[in-house]
């Protein structure tokens, strides 16, 4: 019961220490600040894990400080924070963390680093644009040219009367006037381009201030390694989905239309193909849960369906192979470590679970209406937040239980897609809100 309070205390001590000295507080210094004495070791200590949790919270807050510093005119602070945070991340990378909450929070550090780097990058561009614009207006060249052109215009003959100097004088003034006007035009175009560039850079900074912290795109979520969980019990029977139970968040088919029936999940390959028949062939771009091949390079569908290997990742269908409705090429949407596109695989339906498409037609077999509604207590497989991996989870509340107005409803605004409250296995009993489009039947064995 002390964990949260202790980690918050570590964070507070680390933040104060950084603001004062610009350095990272050590474990021993944290003990001294919190008043934890060495002779208490047999009764009370500060675990290293809680110390690390406090440091991660420090990085989370420093990413916000970097943004606020630029707003307040302190343009050096984000650069210092960027170096400091990268050093902390490098230290965490050297640790062999087990698959728990600390590991998942460590994975989130890269997004804080990216946020700080974007702030530094965008402000650097904006500062360079403003500096260029300022230097243009600091010169007298433009004013001198305008003054020269005005004098030439005032010397131009009135009523087309030739001056005493004759036609050659008019011709000379004409050439000078044309040259001056061209110079003014070139200068004006250059200044306008500099102003447009500065406004664009400042517009990006303003957008960063106004925009809420965006969720990490589901298509590019960071994978996290995780040990195998016990197979456990099979998924309890789930009732057929009544479209009305999804409330206002689902567009219902017109009265009198007949929508598809919920897809029963089967571990028998033949029955599985028959159940998915209305969706076949899977179209290009369809998102699926995919069981990648084992080390031998062969997708063992039986192993996947029997729950012996729980590694399921988010993937996208590239094409149906040779018009065979059972064979597909799928791709991991997350880029590889070298920045190249995600790896592609040739697989079959035995290693693929099509995900609901909330943008499909309401009477389509791909739509959420065609998938079962999992009740509280059901065992499902769902995409873990901030990752591209699916894991075993228990339904705490179904979409109909978390509708706005219900006492179990989350505080956030109603979304277009129904949501579940889930508790993932081996996750310290934490509850997560997951969109229904990322929740499917648990493929484990009985």
Buried (B, 14 or more C-beta within 10 A) or exposed (E): EEEEEBBBBBBBBBBEBBEEEEEBBEBEBBBBBBEBEEEEEEEEEBEEBBBBBBBBBBBBBBBEBBBEBBEEEEBEBBBBBBEBBBEBBEEBEEEEBEBBBBBBBBBBBEBBBEBBBBBBEBBBBBBEBBEBBEEBEEEEEBEEBBEBBEEBEEEEEEEEEEEEEEEEBBEEBEEBBEBBBEBBEEBEEEBEEBBEBBBEBBEBBEEBEEEEEEEBEBEEBBBBEBEEBEBBEBBEEBEEBEBEBBBEBBBBBEEEEEBBBBBEBBBEBEEBBEBBEEBBBBBEEBBBBBBBBEEEEEBBBEBBBBBEEBBBBBBBBBBBBEEEBBBBBBBBBBEEEEEEEBEBBEBBBBBBBBBBBBEBEBBBBBBBBBBBBBBEEBBBBBBBBBBBBBBBBBBBBBBBBBBEEEEEBBEEEBEEBBBBBBBBBBBEEEEBBBBBBBBBBBBBEE
